Amino acid sequence: MLKLPKVCSNDAIHVHPLRVRKSTALVAKGISCFLFLGLTFAHPSVGAPPSALSSRTEAVCDVDQGTSRYGLCNAYCEALDCDSEAPTASAKACDRILSSYTRKSKGLAPPCVDTCDVTPTTDPRPITIADFNRDSILDIAALHVWGGCNPRARRCQWSDVVSVLIGIGDGTFHERVNYAVGERPETLAHGDVNNDGAADLVVANSRSDDISLLLGNGDGTFQPQTALPAFPGLSTATLADTNNDGYLDVIFVGRLDNISRACMLPGDGSGIFSTIQCFKIPSDPNIFTGIPALFAIADVNHDDFLDVIAGNGVGFAMSAYLGNGDGTLQAPQSFPIFGVPHSIALDDLNNDCNYDIVVGEGSFRHFSALLGNGDGTFIPNVESFPAIVQPQSIVTAPIDADDAVDLVLISKTDWRHPRFQVRLGDGETFLFNQPFSLLTEISNVPKAVAAADLNGDGLMDVVTVNSSDLDPDNVSVFLGNGDGTFQPERTFVIGD
């Protein structure tokens, strides 16, 4: 009998349309079943709370319910139990089902399909995209990102607000509404922390060393911030259910008493968070890992517990910290890369239903791909790819509408030629084609990138949050044409 991988639940709020793509044909006992990979894109910086960041495989019957074949086909597919070593039906029963189906279908094989949903995710960023007013149109929340000091203006840019842009549905947005947060906000994430069906925001503030919580009202507006405690060295935070109690927790990483620590503010589902729980981040004695400067959260070993993939602040390595399901992490396994990590994206690059790592190595104008084995380990140094821009922020999305995972890369420091680069994937061998041709100019200096379908046409659009000393902070929206190119840039002011 055909044995399928384990089923993992996935209740993500999808902001990218379901993609189903056909891959290798599987044959078992004379039964031809095609493997399809359906990818739904949503992550903390774009769409879904990371309580649902997992891969999922399931056998379903791909036959019209109105046909006489559906009943037998469905019975056969249901006989494949994805959660156990043996099928739910005996081998004889399955053979009878197959024989009866074959007679009635004149020899055609049961169109049993194996679907796999992988929810891509990235490191936390100063932009998040979600439906804040529950009108089924995507909205944007973005932070002013400190751009440094302008000697000519004799001032430093600082804007301690989060700007919310409500979407109109055609890729344009209403004028921003600003909400006060802590001092020097760095990243934000969204999720429903009080279970009222409305998206809430959390913002990591590096100068005030706290986390701002803004509860959503469900109509696109937010309540005034509540400051949650953190500690010095805070630069990033996100939401995830790391202790497996069904409620979102605030997760952040920093340095306390000169020791790198991962910390959690456990949520109770009402918007109230308990006392900080911190523990020392274990180190790998074989690789100098340094401070985990950035991280992404997903279930990389299919055990239904969320894990942490960290990019190390000074070491040339990525580390996988497997979760125990109670908010604690196991000792890391580290995997060398070619440069210093600046950005992380987790996605299934080679169509095997396992999370892989794409890491931008900004200072070397390269990015690396590490293929996942599905058990929490990764094949190191699979390949390093050249990039025109320094890939300091990277996101995965089906940019050219061929169902393969593509990449969008930006440089945060290219002041003279601000632009983003698209690298098209082939969906099978994880290779990214057209390395130098797909460049799109940006009118301001980008600090982070995200992707979503903003105008509901089924094609991926690109959004960058931009900041410089001389120009107003803004977000740039590039509506996709479905071939790796984009319509002219539209900008929307954010900040004070």
C-alpha positions as CSV (number, residue, x, y, z in Angstrom):
1,M,0.0,0.0,0.0
2,L,1.1,3.6,-0.6
3,K,2.2,5.0,2.7
4,L,1.8,8.8,3.1
5,P,3.6,11.2,5.4
6,K,2.1,12.2,8.7
7,V,-0.8,14.6,8.8
8,C,-0.1,17.9,10.5
9,S,-2.9,20.4,11.2
10,N,-2.8,23.7,9.5
11,D,-5.4,26.3,10.5
12,A,-3.5,29.3,9.0
13,I,-5.3,32.4,7.8
14,H,-4.2,32.4,4.2
15,V,-3.3,35.6,2.5
16,H,-1.8,34.0,-0.6
17,P,-4.0,31.8,-2.8
18,L,-3.7,28.0,-2.6
19,R,-1.2,26.7,-5.1
20,V,-1.4,23.1,-6.2
21,R,1.4,21.8,-8.4
22,K,1.9,18.4,-9.8
23,S,5.2,16.5,-9.2
24,T,6.5,13.0,-9.3
25,A,4.0,10.2,-10.1
26,L,3.9,7.6,-7.3
27,V,3.1,3.9,-8.0
28,A,2.1,1.3,-5.4
29,K,0.5,-2.1,-6.1
30,G,-0.2,-1.0,-9.7
31,I,-2.0,2.1,-8.4
32,S,-0.9,5.4,-10.0
33,C,-1.4,8.4,-7.7
34,F,-0.1,11.8,-8.6
35,L,1.7,13.8,-5.9
36,F,0.5,17.4,-5.8
37,L,2.0,20.1,-3.7
38,G,-0.4,22.9,-2.5
39,L,1.4,25.8,-0.9
40,T,-0.4,28.5,1.1
41,F,1.7,31.6,1.9
42,A,1.2,33.3,5.2
43,H,3.7,34.2,7.8
44,P,4.2,36.6,10.7
45,S,5.3,39.4,8.5
46,V,2.5,38.8,6.0
47,G,-0.5,36.8,7.0
48,A,-0.9,34.0,9.6
49,P,-0.1,33.6,13.3
50,P,2.8,31.2,13.7
51,S,0.7,28.9,15.8
52,A,-0.1,27.1,12.5
53,L,3.3,27.1,10.8
54,S,3.5,23.5,9.8
55,S,3.4,21.2,6.8
56,R,0.5,19.0,6.1
57,T,-0.1,16.0,3.8
58,E,-3.4,14.3,3.2
59,A,-4.8,11.8,0.8
60,V,-8.0,13.1,-0.9
61,C,-10.1,11.9,-3.8
62,D,-9.9,14.1,-6.9
63,V,-13.1,13.0,-8.6
64,D,-16.3,14.9,-9.2
65,Q,-18.8,13.9,-6.5
66,G,-21.5,13.7,-9.1
67,T,-19.9,10.7,-10.8
68,S,-20.5,7.0,-10.0
69,R,-16.8,6.6,-9.4
70,Y,-16.6,9.0,-6.4
71,G,-17.8,6.6,-3.7
72,L,-15.3,3.9,-4.4
73,C,-12.5,6.3,-5.1
74,N,-13.2,8.1,-1.8
75,A,-13.3,4.8,0.1
76,Y,-10.0,3.9,-1.4
77,C,-8.4,7.2,-0.5
78,E,-9.8,7.1,3.0
79,A,-8.2,3.7,3.5
80,L,-4.8,5.4,3.4
81,D,-4.3,6.3,7.0
82,C,-1.7,9.1,7.1
83,D,-1.2,8.9,10.9
84,S,-0.3,5.2,11.4
85,E,2.0,2.6,10.0
86,A,-0.8,0.5,8.6
87,P,-3.8,1.5,6.5
88,T,-7.2,1.7,8.3
89,A,-8.6,-0.9,5.9
90,S,-6.9,-4.3,5.5
91,A,-4.9,-5.2,2.5
92,K,-7.7,-7.5,1.3
93,A,-10.4,-4.8,1.7
94,C,-8.2,-2.3,-0.2
95,D,-7.7,-4.9,-3.0
96,R,-11.5,-5.4,-3.2
97,I,-12.0,-1.6,-3.4
98,L,-9.4,-1.3,-6.1
99,S,-10.8,-4.2,-8.1
100,S,-14.3,-2.9,-8.0
101,Y,-13.1,0.6,-8.9
102,T,-11.0,-0.7,-11.8
103,R,-14.0,-2.6,-13.2
104,K,-16.3,0.4,-13.1
105,S,-13.7,2.9,-14.2
106,K,-12.5,0.7,-17.1
107,G,-9.0,0.4,-15.8
108,L,-8.4,4.0,-14.9
109,A,-6.3,4.4,-11.7
110,P,-7.9,6.0,-8.7
111,P,-7.1,9.7,-8.8
112,C,-5.9,9.8,-5.2
113,V,-3.9,13.0,-4.6
114,D,-1.5,13.7,-1.9
115,T,-1.8,17.4,-0.9
116,C,0.9,19.2,1.0
117,D,0.4,22.6,2.6
118,V,3.5,24.5,3.7
119,T,3.1,27.8,5.4
120,P,6.1,30.0,4.6
121,T,7.5,32.3,7.3
122,T,10.3,34.8,7.7
123,D,12.1,36.6,10.5
124,P,10.0,39.4,12.1
125,R,10.1,42.7,10.1
126,P,8.8,46.3,10.3
127,I,5.9,45.4,8.1
128,T,2.9,43.1,8.4
129,I,0.0,42.5,6.0
130,A,-3.4,41.2,7.2
131,D,-7.1,42.0,7.0
132,F,-7.5,44.3,10.0
133,N,-11.1,45.4,9.4
134,R,-12.5,42.0,8.3
135,D,-13.6,43.1,4.9
136,S,-11.6,40.4,3.1
137,I,-9.2,43.0,1.7
138,L,-5.6,43.1,2.9
139,D,-4.3,46.0,4.9
140,I,-0.8,47.1,5.8
141,A,0.8,48.0,9.2
142,A,4.3,49.4,8.9
143,L,6.9,51.0,11.1
144,H,9.2,53.9,10.4
145,V,12.6,52.3,10.5
146,W,15.4,54.5,11.9
147,G,17.5,55.8,9.0
148,G,20.4,57.3,11.0
149,C,21.3,61.0,11.3
150,N,21.3,63.5,8.5
151,P,24.2,65.9,9.1
152,R,22.9,68.5,6.7
153,A,19.5,68.6,8.5
154,R,21.2,68.3,11.9
155,R,18.6,65.8,13.0
156,C,18.1,62.1,13.5
157,Q,15.0,60.5,12.2
158,W,12.8,59.0,14.9
159,S,9.1,58.2,14.7
160,D,7.7,56.1,17.5
161,V,4.5,55.1,15.8
162,V,3.0,52.3,13.8
163,S,1.1,53.3,10.6
164,V,-2.0,51.4,9.5
165,L,-3.0,51.6,5.9
166,I,-6.5,50.2,5.2
167,G,-6.7,48.5,1.7
168,I,-9.3,49.6,-0.9
169,G,-9.0,46.3,-2.8
170,D,-7.3,47.6,-6.0
171,G,-3.8,47.8,-4.6
172,T,-4.3,51.3,-3.2
173,F,-4.8,52.3,0.4
174,H,-6.5,55.0,2.5
175,E,-4.3,57.5,4.3
176,R,-2.4,56.2,7.2
177,V,-3.6,56.3,10.8
178,N,-0.8,56.4,13.3
179,Y,-0.7,54.7,16.7
180,A,1.9,55.5,19.4
181,V,4.3,52.7,20.4
182,G,7.5,52.5,22.4
183,E,10.8,54.2,21.6
184,R,12.6,53.2,18.5
185,P,10.3,50.4,17.2
186,E,12.1,47.7,15.2
187,T,9.7,44.9,14.2
188,L,6.0,44.1,14.4
189,A,3.9,41.0,14.1
190,H,0.1,40.4,14.2
191,G,-2.1,37.7,15.6
192,D,-5.3,37.3,17.6
193,V,-4.0,37.3,21.2
194,N,-7.4,37.7,22.9
195,N,-9.5,35.4,20.7
196,D,-12.0,38.0,19.6
197,G,-11.5,37.4,15.9
198,A,-9.7,40.6,15.3
199,A,-6.0,40.9,14.5
200,D,-3.8,42.5,17.2
201,L,-0.3,44.0,16.9
202,V,2.9,43.6,18.9
203,V,5.9,45.9,18.3
204,A,9.5,45.4,19.6
205,N,11.0,48.7,20.8
206,S,14.8,48.6,21.2
207,R,15.3,51.9,23.0
208,S,12.6,51.6,25.6
209,D,13.3,47.9,25.9
210,D,9.7,46.9,25.9
211,I,7.0,45.4,23.6
212,S,3.9,47.4,22.6
213,L,0.6,45.5,22.4
214,L,-2.2,47.1,20.4
215,L,-5.5,45.2,20.6
216,G,-7.5,45.4,17.4
217,N,-11.1,46.5,17.3
218,G,-11.9,44.5,14.2
219,D,-12.8,47.6,12.2
220,G,-9.2,48.6,11.2
221,T,-8.6,50.6,14.4
222,F,-6.6,49.7,17.4
223,Q,-6.7,50.5,21.1
224,P,-3.9,52.5,22.7
225,Q,-0.7,50.5,23.4
226,T,0.0,48.5,26.5
227,A,3.7,48.1,27.3
228,L,4.9,44.6,28.0
229,P,8.2,44.1,29.7
230,A,11.4,42.9,28.0
231,F,15.1,43.7,28.6
232,P,18.0,45.5,27.1
233,G,19.2,44.1,23.8
234,L,15.7,43.6,22.5
235,S,15.4,44.1,18.7
236,T,12.8,41.7,17.5
237,A,9.6,39.9,18.7
238,T,6.8,37.8,17.2
239,L,3.7,35.8,18.2
240,A,3.6,32.0,18.4
241,D,2.0,29.3,20.5
242,T,5.2,27.8,21.7
243,N,3.8,26.1,24.8
244,N,1.0,24.3,22.9
245,D,-1.9,25.6,25.0
246,G,-3.8,27.1,22.1
247,Y,-3.0,30.7,23.0
248,L,-0.5,33.0,21.3
249,D,2.6,33.9,23.3
250,V,5.0,36.8,22.7
251,I,8.5,35.5,21.8
252,F,11.6,37.6,21.7
253,V,15.4,37.0,21.8
254,G,18.0,39.2,23.4
255,R,21.0,39.4,25.7
256,L,20.6,39.5,29.5
257,D,23.5,39.5,31.9
258,N,25.8,39.0,28.8
259,I,24.0,35.7,28.0
260,S,21.9,35.1,24.9
261,R,18.4,34.2,26.0
262,A,15.1,33.3,24.4
263,C,12.1,34.6,26.3
264,M,8.4,34.1,26.3
265,L,5.5,36.1,27.6
266,P,2.8,33.3,27.9
267,G,-0.6,34.4,26.7
268,D,-3.9,33.3,28.3
269,G,-6.1,34.0,25.3
270,S,-7.6,37.1,26.8
271,G,-4.8,39.6,25.8
272,I,-3.2,39.2,29.2
273,F,0.4,37.9,29.4
274,S,2.2,36.2,32.4
275,T,5.6,36.9,33.8
276,I,8.6,36.6,31.4
277,Q,10.0,33.1,31.1
278,C,13.6,33.1,29.9
279,F,16.2,30.5,29.5
280,K,19.7,30.5,28.2
281,I,20.1,29.7,24.6
282,P,22.2,26.6,24.3
283,S,25.3,26.9,22.1
284,D,27.1,24.6,19.7
285,P,30.7,24.1,20.9
286,N,31.7,23.4,17.3
287,I,30.5,26.7,15.8
288,F,30.8,30.1,17.3
289,T,27.1,31.1,17.1
290,G,27.2,34.5,18.8
291,I,23.9,36.3,19.5
292,P,20.9,35.0,17.5
293,A,20.2,38.3,15.7
294,L,17.2,37.0,13.8
295,F,14.9,34.0,13.9
296,A,11.9,32.4,12.3
297,I,9.4,29.9,13.8
298,A,7.9,26.8,12.2
299,D,7.4,23.1,12.8
300,V,10.4,21.8,10.9
301,N,10.4,18.2,12.2
302,H,6.7,17.4,11.9
303,D,6.0,16.8,15.6
304,D,3.4,19.5,15.9
305,F,5.6,21.6,18.1
306,L,7.0,24.9,16.9
307,D,10.8,25.2,16.5
308,V,13.1,28.1,16.1
309,I,15.5,28.6,13.2
310,A,18.1,31.3,14.2
311,G,20.6,33.2,12.2
312,N,23.6,33.8,14.3
313,G,24.8,37.4,14.8
314,V,28.5,36.9,14.1
315,G,28.9,33.3,13.1
316,F,28.6,31.9,9.6
317,A,25.9,29.4,10.6
318,M,22.2,28.8,11.0
319,S,21.0,26.9,14.1
320,A,17.8,24.8,14.6
321,Y,16.4,24.8,18.1
322,L,13.7,22.1,18.2
323,G,10.7,22.9,20.5
324,N,9.6,20.6,23.3
325,G,6.0,21.8,23.1
326,D,6.2,23.5,26.6
327,G,7.9,26.7,25.5
328,T,11.4,25.3,26.0
329,L,14.0,24.5,23.3
330,Q,16.4,21.6,22.8
331,A,20.1,22.2,22.3
332,P,20.8,23.5,18.8
333,Q,22.1,21.8,15.8
334,S,24.1,24.3,13.7
335,F,24.6,24.3,9.9
336,P,27.4,26.3,8.3
337,I,26.6,28.8,5.5
338,F,28.8,31.0,3.4
339,G,28.3,34.4,5.1
340,V,26.8,36.4,7.9
341,P,23.0,35.9,7.9
342,H,20.9,39.0,7.4
343,S,17.4,37.6,6.6
344,I,15.7,34.2,6.9
345,A,12.8,32.7,4.9
346,L,11.4,29.2,5.5
347,D,9.6,27.4,2.6
348,D,9.5,24.2,0.7
349,L,11.9,24.8,-2.2
350,N,12.1,21.3,-3.7
351,N,8.5,20.0,-3.4
352,D,9.1,17.4,-0.7
353,C,6.8,18.8,2.0
354,N,9.7,19.7,4.3
355,Y,10.8,23.2,5.3
356,D,14.0,24.5,3.7
357,I,16.0,27.5,4.7
358,V,16.8,30.4,2.5
359,V,19.2,32.9,4.2
360,G,20.3,36.2,2.8
361,E,24.0,36.9,3.3
362,G,24.0,40.6,2.8
363,S,27.6,41.5,3.0
364,F,28.6,38.9,0.4
365,R,25.9,39.6,-2.2
366,H,24.9,35.9,-1.9
367,F,22.1,33.9,-0.5
368,S,22.2,30.2,0.6
369,A,19.7,27.4,0.4
370,L,19.7,24.6,3.0
371,L,17.4,21.7,2.2
372,G,15.4,20.2,5.1
373,N,15.3,16.5,5.9
374,G,12.0,16.8,7.7
375,D,13.5,15.7,11.1
376,G,14.8,19.1,12.1
377,T,18.2,18.7,10.3
378,F,19.3,20.5,7.2
379,I,21.8,19.8,4.4
380,P,24.4,22.5,4.9
381,N,25.9,24.5,2.0
382,V,23.6,23.0,-0.6
383,E,24.3,26.0,-2.8
384,S,25.1,29.7,-2.6
385,F,23.6,31.9,-5.3
386,P,25.0,35.3,-6.5
387,A,22.7,38.3,-6.2
388,I,23.0,41.8,-7.6
389,V,21.6,43.4,-4.5
390,Q,22.9,42.6,-1.0
391,P,20.1,40.2,0.1
392,Q,19.5,41.8,3.5
393,S,15.7,41.1,3.4
394,I,14.3,38.2,1.6
395,V,10.8,36.7,1.1
396,T,9.4,33.7,-0.9
397,A,6.3,33.8,-3.1
398,P,5.0,32.5,-6.4
399,I,5.9,35.7,-8.3
400,D,5.6,34.4,-11.9
401,A,2.5,32.3,-11.3
402,D,4.0,29.0,-12.3
403,D,3.4,27.6,-8.8
404,A,7.2,27.4,-8.1
405,V,8.7,29.1,-5.1
406,D,10.4,32.3,-6.2
407,L,12.5,34.8,-4.2
408,V,12.4,38.6,-3.7
409,L,15.5,40.2,-2.3
410,I,16.4,43.8,-1.3
411,S,19.4,45.6,0.0
412,K,18.9,47.9,3.0
413,T,22.1,49.9,2.3
414,D,22.0,50.5,-1.5
415,W,21.5,54.2,-1.3
416,R,22.5,55.0,-4.9
417,H,20.4,52.3,-6.6
418,P,17.5,51.2,-4.4
419,R,15.8,48.3,-6.1
420,F,14.6,44.7,-5.5
421,Q,15.6,41.6,-7.4
422,V,13.4,38.6,-8.2
423,R,14.9,35.2,-8.6
424,L,12.6,32.6,-10.2
425,G,12.6,29.0,-8.9
426,D,12.0,25.9,-10.9
427,G,9.9,24.1,-8.2
428,E,11.8,20.9,-8.4
429,T,15.6,21.2,-7.9
430,F,15.3,24.4,-5.8
431,L,17.5,26.3,-8.4
432,F,16.7,29.9,-9.0
433,N,17.0,31.0,-12.6
434,Q,17.4,34.4,-14.3
435,P,19.9,35.6,-11.8
436,F,20.5,39.1,-13.2
437,S,17.6,40.3,-15.3
438,L,14.6,40.8,-13.0
439,L,15.4,44.1,-11.2
440,T,12.8,46.7,-10.2
441,E,13.7,50.2,-9.2
442,I,12.4,51.7,-5.9
443,S,12.1,55.4,-5.3
444,N,13.3,55.2,-1.7
445,V,15.7,53.0,0.3
446,P,14.0,49.8,1.2
447,K,14.4,48.3,4.7
448,A,12.2,45.2,4.4
449,V,10.1,43.3,1.9
450,A,6.9,41.4,1.9
451,A,4.6,39.7,-0.7
452,A,0.9,39.3,-0.9
453,D,-2.0,39.5,-3.3
454,L,-3.2,43.1,-2.6
455,N,-5.7,43.6,-5.4
456,G,-7.3,40.1,-5.5
457,D,-6.3,39.2,-9.0
458,G,-4.5,36.0,-7.9
459,L,-1.1,37.3,-8.6
460,M,1.6,38.1,-6.1
461,D,2.4,41.7,-5.4
462,V,5.5,43.1,-3.6
463,V,5.6,45.6,-0.8
464,T,8.7,47.3,0.6
465,V,8.9,49.6,3.6
466,N,11.3,52.4,2.9
467,S,13.3,54.9,4.9
468,S,16.0,57.5,4.3
469,D,17.2,60.8,5.8
470,L,16.1,63.0,3.0
471,D,12.7,61.6,1.9
472,P,9.5,60.8,3.8
473,D,9.2,57.3,5.0
474,N,6.8,55.3,2.9
475,V,5.7,51.9,1.7
476,S,6.0,51.0,-2.0
477,V,3.5,48.8,-3.7
478,F,4.3,46.9,-6.9
479,L,1.4,45.0,-8.4
480,G,2.5,41.8,-10.1
481,N,1.9,41.0,-13.7
482,G,2.4,37.2,-13.1
483,D,5.7,37.0,-15.1
484,G,8.2,38.4,-12.7
485,T,7.6,42.0,-13.8
486,F,5.5,44.6,-12.0
487,Q,3.3,47.6,-12.7
488,P,4.6,51.1,-11.9
489,E,5.4,51.8,-8.2
490,R,2.8,53.3,-6.0
491,T,3.9,54.9,-2.7
492,F,2.0,55.6,0.5
493,V,3.4,57.8,3.3
494,I,3.9,56.3,6.8
495,G,5.2,57.8,10.1
496,D,4.7,61.2,11.6
